[in-house]
Amino acid sequence: MDDRLKYIGEHLEEMLIGPDEKFRFHCTQCGKCCINREDILLNPKDLYNIAATLSISQEEAVEQYCETYMGGTSRLPIVRLRPQGSIKRCPLLKDRKCMVHKAKPTVCAMYPLGRCLAISQDTMSRIETAELKPQFILNKVDCGDYAEEHTVREWLESFGIPVEDQYYIRWQRIAMLASKVIKSVEDSWTTHGLNMLLTLIYNVLYLGYDMDKEFEPQFEERAEELRTILVKIESGIGGAENAG
C-alpha cells in the first residue's frame, strides 16, 4: 500500500484526469481486480453498505470480512477487507462473483479511477474551513479491455457517486482532523489514553449505525460530535483527563 501511494505521489500530475475527460475501459468480469489485493480500504459508508446488503451489523461485517489496524502515516484506525489465501482473494468474492456487487466498496466501484485531495500544510492547518475539491486519477490496469469509452463523470454517476461527493469531503475533513490530533498527542499521552482515543474514533465513525435509517444523516451527526471532542483535545481542554 505504501509503495502504491508513493508511486501515485510521484506520478500524480501525469495520472490526473478531469471529470469530463474521456478514458477507455470495459470490465470483462475476469476477477483479476479481486485477487492479489491488500489495499481495499473501507470508509464508514462502505462498511455500512456492505453490512446492509448482507443483513448483518457493522460489527459482524468487520469480524467476518475485515481487519483493523493503525495507519502507519495517518495514525488513524483503518478498516480493510481481509485478503484470503495465497492469492489474496477478496473475502467478498464467492463463485467468482462479488457478494455485494450493488454496494461494493467505493474503491472497487470507481476502478480503474481513483480520487484524492490535494492538501497543503496551509490547508491542513484550517482543515475545517478550507475549500476541498476532489481530484481524479486514472490507474494503469491489467484486466478488462478498451472496448468502451466513458467520461469520468459518467463512470462515477453510473455507480451513484457524484463528482462533487459531499460525503467524501466530509469524511476527509473529519479523518484529517482526527489524524492531526492523534499525531499531536501520541508522544505525550499514555498508551492507555491513546488507545482510548483511537477506540473512540473507530467506534464513532464506523460502528453502531441504525440499519433502519439512512447512513449520511447519522454520519453527519456522529462526525460533528467527534469534531467537538477533537477540537477540545487540540486546544488542550480535557487533554489531561484523556491522557490519564
Backbone bond lengths (Angstrom), bond angles and torsions (degrees), N, CA, C in turn:
res aa  C-N    CA-C-N  psi(-1)  N-CA   C-N-CA  omega(-1)  CA-C   N-CA-C  phi
1 M - - - 1.455 - - 1.523 110.89 -
2 D 1.338 116.56 -43.64 1.460 119.73 179.98 1.525 110.69 -63.40
3 D 1.349 117.34 -39.92 1.463 120.69 178.73 1.519 110.78 -63.06
4 R 1.332 116.62 -40.55 1.469 120.57 -179.94 1.528 110.41 -65.11
5 L 1.333 116.42 -44.24 1.461 119.87 179.21 1.522 110.92 -65.87
6 K 1.326 115.70 -36.95 1.464 119.74 177.81 1.527 109.89 -63.69
7 Y 1.328 117.01 -42.27 1.464 121.16 179.58 1.522 110.15 -62.24
8 I 1.331 116.77 -45.67 1.464 120.09 179.94 1.525 110.34 -61.68
9 G 1.346 115.71 -42.92 1.455 119.19 179.73 1.518 112.46 -60.68
10 E 1.337 116.18 -36.95 1.466 120.43 -178.30 1.518 113.02 -80.37
11 H 1.338 117.56 -21.13 1.465 120.97 -175.89 1.530 112.36 -122.80
12 L 1.319 116.64 19.96 1.461 120.62 -172.80 1.523 112.96 -56.33
13 E 1.315 116.82 -47.17 1.465 119.96 -175.12 1.525 111.82 -58.90
14 E 1.314 117.40 -40.70 1.464 119.86 -178.31 1.522 112.59 -78.02
15 M 1.328 117.08 -16.12 1.456 120.94 -179.88 1.526 112.55 -93.19
16 L 1.327 117.83 -15.93 1.457 120.97 -176.47 1.527 111.60 -64.45
17 I 1.329 115.06 143.42 1.463 121.60 177.87 1.522 107.95 -142.52
18 G 1.323 117.44 134.94 1.451 121.99 -177.11 1.524 112.57 -75.48
19 P 1.325 118.11 159.81 1.472 121.41 -176.19 1.524 114.22 -61.63
20 D 1.332 117.48 -25.55 1.458 119.38 -179.61 1.531 112.60 -110.24
21 E 1.328 115.84 11.51 1.462 120.32 173.10 1.528 109.75 -80.57
22 K 1.330 115.05 156.06 1.466 120.28 -175.89 1.526 111.29 -102.43
23 F 1.328 114.73 150.66 1.462 121.62 172.55 1.525 107.28 -144.66
24 R 1.312 115.84 161.09 1.459 120.56 -179.04 1.535 110.08 -113.20
25 F 1.324 114.74 127.25 1.458 120.79 176.21 1.517 108.79 -166.65
26 H 1.322 114.95 141.25 1.463 121.43 176.21 1.518 108.01 -139.15
27 C 1.321 116.68 121.87 1.454 121.28 178.80 1.523 109.48 -77.78
28 T 1.322 116.65 123.32 1.463 121.50 179.30 1.531 111.59 -100.85
29 Q 1.342 115.61 9.22 1.476 121.96 178.76 1.531 111.71 55.98
30 C 1.323 115.52 41.01 1.468 119.96 179.78 1.526 111.79 -79.15
31 G 1.342 116.92 -19.11 1.456 120.58 178.10 1.516 115.26 85.18
32 K 1.329 118.03 0.77 1.465 119.79 -178.05 1.523 112.78 -63.15
33 C 1.327 116.47 -32.23 1.466 119.43 -178.33 1.527 111.61 -76.66
34 C 1.347 117.57 -2.72 1.460 122.00 -179.90 1.523 112.27 -104.52
35 I 1.338 117.64 3.47 1.462 121.45 176.81 1.527 109.12 -126.81
36 N 1.326 114.25 163.70 1.470 120.38 -176.56 1.517 111.24 53.72
37 R 1.332 115.07 41.56 1.466 120.37 -179.38 1.527 109.65 -123.49
38 E 1.296 115.05 125.82 1.467 121.49 174.64 1.524 110.35 -124.53
39 D 1.327 115.83 11.56 1.467 119.33 -171.10 1.524 113.25 -121.19
40 I 1.348 118.24 23.86 1.459 119.68 178.20 1.523 108.17 -87.55
41 L 1.327 115.42 87.93 1.457 121.62 -179.90 1.522 109.28 -87.52
42 L 1.319 115.93 139.48 1.459 121.52 -177.47 1.522 110.69 -105.18
43 N 1.313 116.40 133.90 1.463 119.83 168.55 1.524 107.46 -89.63
44 P 1.327 119.33 169.68 1.473 120.46 -176.17 1.531 113.83 -56.46
45 K 1.326 117.56 -36.50 1.462 120.10 179.59 1.518 111.17 -67.60
46 D 1.322 117.38 -38.55 1.463 121.22 176.23 1.524 110.38 -58.21
47 L 1.343 116.06 -47.81 1.460 120.60 -177.81 1.522 110.59 -63.78
48 Y 1.321 116.91 -42.75 1.474 121.62 177.74 1.525 110.13 -59.44
49 N 1.328 117.41 -46.53 1.469 121.53 -177.58 1.533 111.60 -65.12
50 I 1.328 116.77 -40.59 1.456 120.44 178.12 1.528 110.30 -63.23
51 A 1.331 115.98 -47.01 1.465 120.54 179.87 1.529 111.06 -61.54
52 A 1.334 116.34 -43.37 1.466 120.25 -179.20 1.522 110.90 -63.43
53 T 1.318 116.68 -41.92 1.468 121.06 -179.19 1.524 111.63 -65.07
54 L 1.328 116.43 -36.49 1.469 121.18 -178.71 1.529 112.62 -91.20
55 S 1.341 116.19 0.59 1.478 122.38 179.77 1.523 112.25 57.46
56 I 1.337 115.15 44.30 1.455 121.40 175.59 1.523 108.45 -132.09
57 S 1.324 117.17 171.99 1.464 120.59 178.33 1.518 110.00 -81.43
58 Q 1.321 116.44 166.07 1.458 119.31 175.98 1.531 110.66 -62.95
59 E 1.340 116.51 -36.93 1.454 120.09 178.66 1.531 111.21 -61.70
60 E 1.327 116.57 -42.12 1.462 120.88 179.08 1.533 111.00 -67.41
61 A 1.330 116.32 -37.70 1.468 120.12 178.54 1.521 110.68 -62.62
62 V 1.336 116.56 -41.93 1.469 120.03 178.25 1.523 110.23 -63.98
63 E 1.335 116.36 -46.28 1.466 120.72 -177.62 1.528 112.08 -61.92
64 Q 1.335 116.93 -39.81 1.457 120.39 -174.22 1.526 114.09 -85.00
65 Y 1.340 117.52 -33.44 1.459 119.27 -168.81 1.532 115.38 -126.56
66 C 1.320 117.91 -6.94 1.469 119.39 -170.36 1.517 112.33 -126.52
67 E 1.322 114.08 173.79 1.457 122.10 168.70 1.518 107.37 -141.28
68 T 1.315 116.43 153.06 1.462 121.39 -178.11 1.520 109.92 -123.93
69 Y 1.319 115.55 149.88 1.458 120.79 178.57 1.528 108.37 -163.30
70 M 1.318 116.40 170.45 1.461 120.62 177.51 1.529 109.24 -89.61
71 G 1.317 116.50 127.96 1.452 120.97 179.37 1.516 111.71 -61.94
72 G 1.329 116.08 134.17 1.451 120.48 -177.56 1.516 113.55 -64.19
73 T 1.323 117.00 -35.78 1.460 121.30 -179.93 1.524 111.91 -97.13
74 S 1.332 116.79 -47.89 1.465 120.87 -175.78 1.519 112.00 -75.87
75 R 1.354 117.34 -27.07 1.459 124.88 -174.02 1.529 111.96 66.87
76 L 1.326 117.17 10.45 1.459 122.11 -179.50 1.528 110.92 -85.53
77 P 1.333 117.27 155.42 1.466 119.38 168.23 1.529 108.94 -64.22
78 I 1.327 116.77 126.63 1.460 122.47 -177.85 1.523 109.56 -114.03
79 V 1.330 116.06 138.11 1.466 121.58 175.17 1.524 107.26 -117.13
80 R 1.325 116.13 125.47 1.458 119.29 177.65 1.524 110.34 -134.47
81 L 1.321 116.56 154.72 1.450 120.55 174.29 1.525 108.75 -66.97
82 R 1.333 116.63 135.44 1.459 122.25 -174.32 1.534 110.71 -83.37
83 P 1.343 118.42 113.39 1.472 120.84 179.82 1.521 111.31 -60.94
84 Q 1.346 116.31 144.75 1.451 121.44 -176.60 1.534 111.09 -113.43
85 G 1.323 117.00 130.42 1.455 122.67 171.61 1.512 115.01 68.45
86 S 1.335 114.83 -171.53 1.460 121.23 -175.67 1.523 112.49 -69.37
87 I 1.344 117.40 -24.50 1.468 119.80 179.74 1.529 111.44 -91.49
88 K 1.349 115.95 2.04 1.470 121.16 177.66 1.524 110.48 52.83
89 R 1.321 114.76 54.10 1.462 122.28 -177.89 1.523 110.43 -77.19
90 C 1.320 116.69 142.94 1.461 121.52 175.31 1.524 108.84 -60.76
91 P 1.346 118.83 132.66 1.462 120.76 -178.73 1.521 113.77 -68.57
92 L 1.328 116.83 -11.89 1.465 120.74 179.50 1.527 111.80 -95.52
93 L 1.327 115.78 8.62 1.466 120.24 178.22 1.526 108.34 -93.85
94 K 1.326 116.46 122.48 1.463 121.95 -179.48 1.522 109.04 -133.91
95 D 1.318 116.20 124.56 1.468 120.82 -177.35 1.534 110.79 52.93
96 R 1.354 114.08 40.71 1.478 122.55 177.82 1.533 112.82 65.03
97 K 1.332 116.98 17.94 1.457 120.57 177.89 1.524 109.61 -128.46
98 C 1.326 115.32 147.44 1.465 120.92 -179.77 1.526 109.47 -75.54
99 M 1.321 116.42 127.25 1.462 121.59 -179.52 1.527 112.29 -70.09
100 V 1.325 116.83 -19.21 1.479 120.16 -177.41 1.532 109.90 -126.94
101 H 1.316 116.36 40.03 1.461 120.84 -172.21 1.530 112.95 -50.48
102 K 1.325 117.59 -44.06 1.463 120.65 -176.82 1.526 112.53 -75.35
103 A 1.325 116.69 -11.25 1.468 120.58 179.70 1.517 110.46 -134.21
104 K 1.330 116.25 32.67 1.463 119.50 -176.02 1.523 110.96 -66.93
105 P 1.331 117.37 155.83 1.464 121.51 -177.88 1.521 112.30 -52.05
106 T 1.306 115.68 149.08 1.469 121.54 -176.44 1.520 111.64 -55.40
107 V 1.335 117.38 -42.86 1.462 120.24 -178.26 1.524 110.76 -62.34
108 C 1.332 117.78 -31.21 1.463 121.57 177.59 1.519 110.98 -76.71
109 A 1.341 116.15 -43.43 1.462 120.47 -179.13 1.526 111.70 -62.29
110 M 1.332 117.26 -36.75 1.458 121.28 -176.26 1.526 113.47 -77.87
111 Y 1.326 117.59 -22.12 1.464 122.19 -175.02 1.530 111.53 -50.38
112 P 1.352 117.97 131.66 1.467 129.62 13.42 1.530 114.43 -91.77
113 L 1.309 117.01 16.28 1.457 120.24 178.26 1.529 110.27 -90.45
114 G 1.313 115.13 160.56 1.449 121.90 172.01 1.518 107.64 -141.47
115 R 1.290 117.54 170.88 1.463 119.68 177.68 1.519 109.99 -143.01
116 C 1.313 114.33 157.04 1.457 120.34 -177.85 1.514 108.68 -155.55
117 L 1.313 115.22 173.00 1.462 122.09 174.53 1.521 107.90 -121.74
118 A 1.312 116.26 135.58 1.462 120.46 175.60 1.530 107.60 -84.78
119 I 1.332 116.56 111.49 1.461 121.48 -174.14 1.527 109.83 -117.59
120 S 1.310 116.11 119.35 1.460 121.45 175.66 1.530 108.84 -94.90
121 Q 1.317 116.61 170.67 1.464 119.78 177.10 1.522 110.83 -61.89
122 D 1.334 116.13 -36.46 1.462 119.84 178.36 1.521 110.69 -64.92
123 T 1.329 116.15 -43.67 1.461 120.05 178.72 1.520 110.44 -61.91
124 M 1.332 116.62 -42.34 1.456 120.95 -179.24 1.519 111.58 -62.47
125 S 1.320 117.32 -33.38 1.461 120.92 -178.66 1.520 112.35 -71.74
126 R 1.322 116.97 -19.10 1.475 120.97 177.81 1.531 109.99 -132.60
127 I 1.318 114.31 48.86 1.450 121.27 -171.57 1.524 112.82 -62.12
128 E 1.336 117.60 -26.77 1.469 119.83 -177.34 1.522 113.00 -76.28
129 T 1.328 117.45 -20.71 1.458 119.62 -176.65 1.525 113.32 -119.96
130 A 1.301 118.30 -14.79 1.463 121.49 -177.08 1.525 111.02 -64.34
131 E 1.321 116.22 145.66 1.462 120.30 176.61 1.531 108.48 -74.63
132 L 1.311 115.63 126.27 1.458 121.37 -179.38 1.524 109.20 -117.29
133 K 1.313 115.82 131.43 1.453 120.39 -178.79 1.524 109.33 -133.80
134 P 1.333 116.98 123.07 1.473 119.35 -179.08 1.523 111.70 -63.89
135 Q 1.324 115.05 142.63 1.450 122.52 170.92 1.523 107.68 -114.43
136 F 1.318 116.33 150.82 1.458 120.40 -175.66 1.520 110.62 -116.65
137 I 1.328 114.81 145.39 1.458 120.42 178.64 1.526 109.01 -126.12
138 L 1.320 115.87 151.48 1.456 122.29 176.41 1.523 107.69 -109.06
139 N 1.331 115.62 113.81 1.462 121.12 -178.32 1.523 111.31 -81.32
140 K 1.327 115.79 154.17 1.450 120.30 171.13 1.525 108.29 -70.85
141 V 1.322 116.93 141.84 1.462 120.27 -178.37 1.526 110.13 -124.73
142 D 1.320 115.67 151.25 1.460 120.52 175.95 1.525 109.88 -126.82
143 C 1.319 115.60 27.96 1.456 120.34 177.58 1.527 108.73 -143.77
144 G 1.327 116.41 174.79 1.457 119.86 -178.89 1.515 111.78 66.84
145 D 1.334 115.86 -162.36 1.460 120.71 175.37 1.532 108.43 -145.89
146 Y 1.309 116.86 -170.05 1.465 121.21 -174.90 1.528 111.54 -113.77
147 A 1.334 116.21 32.61 1.464 120.77 -174.13 1.525 113.64 -75.23
148 E 1.332 117.86 -15.04 1.468 120.38 -177.17 1.520 110.87 -123.48
149 E 1.327 114.93 150.04 1.467 121.51 176.70 1.524 108.73 -116.61
150 H 1.315 116.13 137.26 1.453 121.71 -178.73 1.531 109.17 -140.20
151 T 1.322 115.57 156.72 1.461 119.36 163.11 1.526 106.54 -94.12
152 V 1.309 115.44 158.80 1.462 119.79 177.75 1.522 110.04 -57.32
153 R 1.321 116.69 -44.49 1.463 121.56 -178.17 1.531 110.96 -59.83
154 E 1.327 117.03 -47.09 1.467 121.26 -179.43 1.528 110.88 -62.40
155 W 1.313 116.37 -43.32 1.456 121.30 -178.07 1.530 110.73 -62.19
156 L 1.323 115.82 -46.96 1.463 119.76 -178.89 1.525 111.38 -65.37
157 E 1.320 116.20 -45.95 1.467 119.67 -176.55 1.516 112.12 -67.02
158 S 1.338 117.77 -23.78 1.468 120.14 176.71 1.526 110.82 -67.09
159 F 1.332 116.77 -19.47 1.465 121.36 176.85 1.529 111.33 -108.40
160 G 1.328 116.75 14.66 1.457 120.31 177.72 1.511 114.22 72.89
161 I 1.338 117.20 24.70 1.463 121.61 -179.74 1.525 108.89 -110.75
162 P 1.331 119.51 108.45 1.461 120.54 179.00 1.527 111.40 -70.63
163 V 1.327 115.91 150.15 1.470 120.00 177.11 1.528 109.85 -58.58
164 E 1.307 116.47 -47.64 1.467 121.43 177.31 1.527 107.44 -93.34
165 D 1.316 116.45 72.55 1.461 122.60 -174.52 1.532 109.86 -78.63
166 Q 1.331 115.83 102.90 1.457 119.92 -175.55 1.525 112.46 -67.21
167 Y 1.320 116.92 -32.39 1.467 118.47 176.49 1.532 109.84 -62.76
168 Y 1.326 116.48 -45.11 1.466 120.31 -179.97 1.517 110.62 -58.06
169 I 1.314 117.35 -41.70 1.464 120.96 -179.90 1.528 110.65 -66.97
170 R 1.346 117.58 -44.15 1.470 120.52 178.74 1.527 110.60 -63.47
171 W 1.328 115.67 -40.43 1.464 120.48 178.95 1.527 110.13 -62.56
172 Q 1.329 117.71 -44.11 1.448 120.65 -179.95 1.523 111.84 -66.41
173 R 1.321 117.50 -36.36 1.472 120.09 178.38 1.526 111.15 -61.02
174 I 1.341 116.16 -51.12 1.464 117.98 -176.05 1.530 110.41 -70.98
175 A 1.327 117.87 -33.47 1.459 120.56 178.70 1.526 110.56 -65.59
176 M 1.324 116.63 -43.59 1.464 119.30 -178.47 1.527 111.53 -71.00
177 L 1.331 117.38 -34.73 1.458 119.87 175.85 1.525 109.65 -64.58
178 A 1.333 116.61 -44.86 1.460 120.27 178.65 1.524 110.80 -61.51
179 S 1.334 117.10 -42.63 1.459 121.36 178.63 1.523 111.11 -59.71
180 K 1.321 115.65 -44.38 1.470 120.40 -178.83 1.529 111.22 -63.19
181 V 1.325 116.33 -41.67 1.466 120.17 -178.82 1.525 110.71 -69.44
182 I 1.322 117.61 -42.60 1.468 120.65 178.92 1.526 110.15 -58.49
183 K 1.326 117.14 -46.68 1.459 120.90 -179.05 1.526 111.62 -64.14
184 S 1.329 116.88 -30.27 1.465 119.93 -177.37 1.524 112.80 -76.15
185 V 1.348 117.00 -19.71 1.464 118.96 -176.04 1.527 113.61 -115.58
186 E 1.334 118.78 -11.32 1.460 119.10 -170.28 1.529 113.56 -66.15
187 D 1.318 117.94 -23.10 1.471 119.39 179.03 1.527 113.01 -87.56
188 S 1.332 117.26 -15.72 1.462 120.32 -176.75 1.524 113.50 -110.11
189 W 1.313 117.57 -24.12 1.461 120.52 179.45 1.526 111.04 -82.47
190 T 1.319 114.92 156.26 1.452 119.70 173.70 1.536 109.24 -70.30
191 T 1.326 116.14 160.90 1.461 120.58 177.16 1.525 110.42 -59.11
192 H 1.315 116.27 -39.72 1.466 120.65 179.10 1.529 110.88 -62.30
193 G 1.313 116.49 -45.73 1.463 119.93 -179.50 1.513 112.09 -64.46
194 L 1.345 116.56 -41.33 1.456 120.42 179.99 1.522 110.71 -66.30
195 N 1.330 116.86 -41.07 1.458 120.23 178.51 1.527 111.41 -63.50
196 M 1.310 116.67 -36.64 1.468 120.45 176.95 1.525 110.70 -63.41
197 L 1.333 116.60 -41.11 1.459 120.59 179.38 1.524 110.46 -65.84
198 L 1.327 117.24 -45.43 1.462 120.98 179.78 1.526 111.13 -62.07
199 T 1.328 116.61 -40.82 1.461 120.90 178.69 1.520 110.76 -64.78
200 L 1.321 116.15 -40.63 1.465 120.44 177.71 1.526 110.84 -60.56
201 I 1.326 116.79 -48.50 1.469 121.06 -179.29 1.524 110.31 -60.31
202 Y 1.322 116.38 -45.74 1.467 121.55 -179.33 1.525 111.33 -62.08
203 N 1.320 116.65 -48.42 1.466 120.36 -178.12 1.518 112.61 -65.16
204 V 1.317 116.72 -42.43 1.466 120.25 -177.66 1.526 111.02 -67.01
205 L 1.329 117.40 -43.08 1.465 120.11 -173.46 1.530 113.39 -83.59
206 Y 1.331 117.98 -31.96 1.464 119.40 -169.68 1.530 115.53 -109.59
207 L 1.316 118.39 -31.07 1.461 120.03 -167.47 1.529 112.99 -115.22
208 G 1.334 115.03 161.86 1.459 120.92 170.01 1.511 116.79 78.68
209 Y 1.319 118.92 16.63 1.458 120.29 177.67 1.530 110.17 -72.97
210 D 1.325 115.97 146.81 1.463 121.80 175.85 1.520 108.04 -77.48
211 M 1.328 116.91 114.50 1.453 121.23 -175.75 1.525 112.93 -71.89
212 D 1.320 117.30 -10.84 1.467 121.08 177.48 1.526 111.98 -91.01
213 K 1.325 116.62 -0.57 1.462 121.10 179.99 1.522 109.91 -120.60
214 E 1.328 116.73 157.05 1.453 120.95 178.79 1.528 110.02 -63.10
215 F 1.319 114.68 148.54 1.463 119.91 -175.25 1.527 113.11 -71.62
216 E 1.327 118.09 -51.16 1.461 120.51 -166.85 1.521 114.24 -61.64
217 P 1.356 120.75 -42.62 1.470 118.19 176.33 1.524 112.35 -60.60
218 Q 1.329 116.85 -36.84 1.463 120.24 177.59 1.529 110.53 -66.21
219 F 1.326 116.23 -42.33 1.464 120.02 179.89 1.527 110.59 -62.87
220 E 1.329 117.34 -43.19 1.461 120.92 -178.97 1.522 110.41 -59.96
221 E 1.329 116.47 -43.69 1.464 120.32 179.92 1.526 110.93 -64.63
222 R 1.317 116.39 -43.35 1.460 120.65 -179.43 1.536 111.16 -67.61
223 A 1.342 116.13 -41.47 1.463 119.76 179.73 1.524 111.06 -62.58
224 E 1.324 116.84 -38.00 1.467 120.25 179.60 1.528 110.55 -68.01
225 E 1.334 117.17 -40.19 1.463 120.24 177.48 1.527 110.68 -62.95
226 L 1.319 115.86 -42.93 1.463 119.51 179.47 1.518 110.95 -67.88
227 R 1.318 116.94 -39.47 1.464 120.46 178.91 1.531 110.66 -58.27
228 T 1.331 116.96 -42.50 1.463 121.07 179.46 1.529 110.76 -59.21
229 I 1.340 116.19 -43.78 1.464 120.79 179.31 1.526 110.97 -65.22
230 L 1.327 116.38 -44.49 1.463 120.48 -177.73 1.519 112.16 -65.20
231 V 1.318 116.65 -39.98 1.463 120.69 178.87 1.524 110.46 -63.69
232 K 1.335 116.79 -39.03 1.462 120.29 177.67 1.529 110.79 -64.30
233 I 1.331 115.75 -42.90 1.469 119.07 178.32 1.521 110.04 -63.19
234 E 1.327 115.82 -44.21 1.464 120.49 -178.08 1.519 112.03 -61.70
235 S 1.320 116.14 -34.67 1.462 120.02 -179.02 1.518 112.43 -87.55
236 G 1.343 116.38 0.15 1.448 120.23 176.05 1.514 113.97 95.12
237 I 1.355 118.49 -5.17 1.455 121.69 -179.50 1.527 108.19 -80.71
238 G 1.295 116.94 123.52 1.453 121.07 178.94 1.514 113.73 81.96
239 G 1.316 118.40 -0.19 1.464 120.53 -178.17 1.520 112.63 -62.72
240 A 1.323 116.59 -40.99 1.453 118.97 -178.61 1.521 111.34 -64.82
241 E 1.346 117.14 -38.21 1.455 120.87 -179.77 1.529 110.71 -62.99
242 N 1.341 116.44 -47.15 1.454 120.42 -176.09 1.525 112.43 -72.51
243 A 1.315 116.87 -24.06 1.456 119.51 -178.68 1.534 111.64 -82.81
244 G 1.354 116.31 -13.20 1.452 118.42 -175.80 1.524 113.60 -79.26
